[in-house]
Amino acid sequence: MDASTDHPTPTPPDDAPPDDTASTAAPPSTDPPTDAHSAFHIPQSAIAQVEAQAAAQLAAVYRELPGVVRDLIGGQTVADVQAALAAARRAYADIRAAVLADLSAGVPPAHGATAPPAPPASPFALIRAGVEQREP
């Protein structure tokens, strides 16, 4: 009995011919499969469904971000949603720039009044300006 397993280990009888199949059989391949779907068979419809669910969840998260046009975010794949996010950010920036340009066009510079004349630089000129304003 094998000490590590508590199960009897089969041994060939003494008069049995040697087993040549073990030495001629190809060793098991240790190389990983080159195709992701070769080890497991997953239907394409299931893959598409999972990708659509992931895209929908990502779109929901992206719609909550500031600085995007929420209605532009969507798509059937994650790549589509990421491309839509970039377009939504560009659209938001364009709309923001247009709105700010419209708002700044309606505001007169420096409240629209003319600037008062600069005060005279010397004290004598200041006295002269005060006397000139009093004279009728």
Long-range contacts (C-beta under 8 A, 24 or more apart in sequence): 51-76, 51-77, 51-78, 52-76, 52-77, 54-78, 55-80, 55-81, 58-82, 59-84, 62-88, 67-92, 67-93, 68-92, 69-95
